[in-house]
Amino acid sequence: MSLKDIAKLDDEELKKREQELRRHLYDLRVQVATDKVKDLSQFGKDKKDIARVLTLLRQRARAKAAAQPKS
């Protein structure tokens, strides 16, 4: 999933996407244990997608915090 696609999602959808990616990563690990995985490069792709989602969530949280007036 590209950064442009991820950026279009709202915060709740991003959190849901993160959970889906983590679940897929877990499923891949199980497939490796049972010798059923065909594409080992999917590990790196999923990890990078998780990092993209988390980065975007963190950026949005920081922007919201910066926009709020300090009292």
C-alpha positions in Angstrom: 0.0 0.0 0.0 1.4 3.4 -1.0 1.8 6.4 1.3 -0.8 8.3 -0.8 -3.3 5.5 -0.2 -2.6 5.4 3.5 -2.8 9.2 3.8 -6.4 9.2 2.6 -7.5 7.1 5.5 -8.8 8.7 8.7 -7.4 7.8 12.1 -9.8 5.0 12.9 -9.3 3.3 9.5 -5.5 3.6 10.1 -5.7 1.9 13.4 -7.9 -0.9 11.8 -5.4 -1.2 9.0 -2.5 -1.5 11.5 -4.3 -4.4 13.2 -5.0 -6.1 9.9 -1.3 -5.8 8.9 -0.2 -7.2 12.3 -2.6 -10.1 12.0 -1.3 -10.8 8.5 2.3 -10.7 9.7 1.3 -13.2 12.4 -0.3 -15.4 9.9 2.8 -15.3 7.7 4.9 -16.4 10.7 2.5 -19.4 11.2 2.8 -20.3 7.5 6.6 -20.2 7.8 6.4 -22.6 10.7 4.2 -25.0 8.6 6.3 -24.5 5.4 3.3 -23.0 3.5 4.6 -19.5 2.8 5.4 -18.8 -0.8 6.6 -15.2 -0.8 9.1 -14.3 2.0 9.3 -10.8 0.8 5.8 -10.2 2.2 7.4 -9.9 5.6 9.3 -6.8 4.7 6.4 -5.3 2.8 4.0 -5.7 5.8 6.6 -4.3 8.2 7.1 -1.2 6.1 3.3 -0.7 5.7 3.0 -0.9 9.5 5.7 1.6 9.9 4.0 3.9 7.4 0.7 3.7 9.3 2.3 4.3 12.6 4.3 7.3 11.3 1.2 8.9 9.8 -0.7 8.4 13.1 2.1 9.9 15.1 2.4 12.9 12.7 -1.3 13.5 13.0 -1.2 13.3 16.8 1.7 15.7 17.0 -0.1 18.2 14.6 -3.2 18.1 16.8 -1.1 18.6 19.9 0.7 21.6 18.3 -2.6 23.1 17.2 -4.0 23.1 20.7 -3.2 26.3 22.7 -1.0 25.8 25.7 -2.5 27.1 28.9 
